[in-house]
Amino acid sequence: MGAAYSIAFQAQQTPAHFALVAAMAGHPWTPRERMVVVDLGCGRGHVAQVLAAANPGWTVFGLDHDAAAIAEARQLAARAGLANANFLELDLAALDGAELDQLPECDVVMAHGLWGWVSDAVRAGVVRFLARRLKPGGLVYVGTNAMPAAGAEAGLQRLLRHLAGGEASAEAALHAMARLRALAESGGLNLPRTPMLERLLAEPCVLEPGFVAHEFLTPHWRPVFHEDLAAALAPARLEFLGSCNLAEALPALAGTPAQRAALAPLEGMEFAKDLLLPRPFRADLFVRGRRRQDPDAAMDALPLAAWQAPPATSPALRTAEGRAALPEAAWAPIAALLAEGPARLGALRAAVPEALRPQPAELLALLVDTGLCLPVFRPPATAPAATRFNRAAAAFHAPGGEGRGHFALASPVAAGGVPAGALDLALVGALLAGGDAAHPEALLAQFQPGLGGGARLAALSRIRERLAEALPLWRRFGILPA
């Protein structure tokens, strides 16, 4: 029996974020009120559910070969009344052209954590699906382990598979993790000390066995070079548009000047970035039918809203030589505008003295890649479908307000999801059920009624702190009434 998929929502894998990537690349694209969106390898369906709840005009499909995951996805969608969310159990490798043509034509296809973990037959099925069902102008997102950085995990992956006895369950992963730690303690673990290995050896372990099973225990684990991925997708007539990590479009942030000079023969190639950037995962956006527009004008027109309280000093992007941030005189007017509410990127830039004004791509990457801002596409107001889903998700995923999942709350304002922990889900669920933010004791009683003593005091402290931070943001993004 396979391991249950972990839920790990990432805003960069959603259509709202794709609009930012497209603008930066100078390609005209923005989410429409009516679209068909498909999540390939949807797992338990969380991303597809969030998108369907936030966008009632979209038709959203989640496809996966795991029957248990699809059953769970359908169950929660039914509880939330998401008539526009559809979940299908199928194997793309087994579908011929006639069967593929029974699926809808798509505006957006997402494949997060799929390509680098499946067989050649499944990859070929993905390409056949895209070739036949993606509309002209459609977008395809592929998030996958990437070479050369992910190659450092090859020995670790092979070792874990052997330690798990060839099984791919969460239980097998747990046993493999224990044996890995024992091997490390014996001094016999001669593998590169990658960040992933350090996380596996941490005490207490910070990785769930289900994640380890899906990440490492498949026999088809194969990180891919970007150019090989692009070549594999070429039969579907796809062209690379850009990275969903926006800062990767800023050449000055990749490597030192000397390193970039040494790689001058590879200038403009994604492979050069992959050599300079120490990240084992790529998040790439492709398009069928590339068009052109002025990227600076497109970025300046993007509406953004702060998803955190704007800090007193500029957030910073990591670079090969340290950190890149705005000076105080440039950051202060931007922070002031963001504190007031949503603003277009051009208005934020115009507030900065001309001599200090950042370029559109620089400011967009700074605001979004640091997690400070999200794009917004609708006025701040709640919507029935999002409210139903957020209540249902709270009861389903976080009935006690505890857990390590990386969830999302459906936001009609953002046309997608905003990041949320288990406590966030529980608090929003309690507030939507009629709870009063002025009475945290009553909120706590809704999802942890039996808590007492020091544990109760600690929980109340966490609730008060989180409400102070998040209430205005949840209202801004249409999760709670204003």
JOTAPE-V299608 format. One record per run of one state. SS is the DSSP state (~ for helix, > for strand, _ for the rest). FROM is the first residue (numbers start at 1). TO is the last residue. Records with the same first field share a line. If there is no record, write none. Layout:
# JOTAPE-V299608
SS: FROM-TO + FROM-TO
This chain:
# JOTAPE-V299608
_: 1-7 + 9-10 + 14-14 + 26-35 + 41-45 + 55-58 + 65-66 + 80-84 + 90-91 + 95-96 + 101-105 + 113-114 + 118-119 + 147-148 + 164-169 + 187-194 + 202-208 + 217-223 + 225-225 + 237-238 + 244-245 + 250-250 + 254-256 + 263-263 + 267-269 + 277-280 + 288-294 + 301-302 + 307-315 + 320-321 + 326-327 + 341-342 + 351-353 + 357-359 + 370-372 + 376-383 + 398-405 + 412-415 + 421-421 + 433-439 + 448-452 + 477-482
>: 8-8 + 36-40 + 59-64 + 85-89 + 106-112 + 134-146 + 224-224 + 239-243 + 281-287 + 303-306 + 316-319 + 322-325 + 343-344 + 373-375 + 406-411 + 416-420
~: 11-13 + 15-25 + 46-54 + 67-79 + 92-94 + 97-100 + 115-117 + 120-133 + 149-163 + 170-186 + 195-201 + 209-216 + 226-236 + 246-249 + 251-253 + 257-262 + 264-266 + 270-276 + 295-300 + 328-340 + 345-350 + 354-356 + 360-369 + 384-397 + 422-432 + 440-447 + 453-476
